[in-house]
Amino acid sequence: MPQRRFPSPWIAEEHDACFIVRDRAGLNLAYIFFQNDPSCRLAGKLLSRGEARRIAAKIAKLPESSGE
């Protein structure tokens, strides 16, 4: 199977309940979900918007993998 490429730069886009990290070609690489309502967040053990934003930003900054 040929190795897939995920061209940089990667960007993190905010949506209603998640951040989506995409590569330059628009391929969705990661979804990081969050919940704004604190009571729902605790009950579902979900991330806050700020936590999800920080994780998405760190994923978007990852260096390109050299392969496996």
ABEGO torsion letter per residue (X at the ends): XBBBBBBOBBBBBBBAABBBBBBAAGBBABBBBBBABAAAAAAAGBBBAAAAAAAAAAAAABBBBAEX
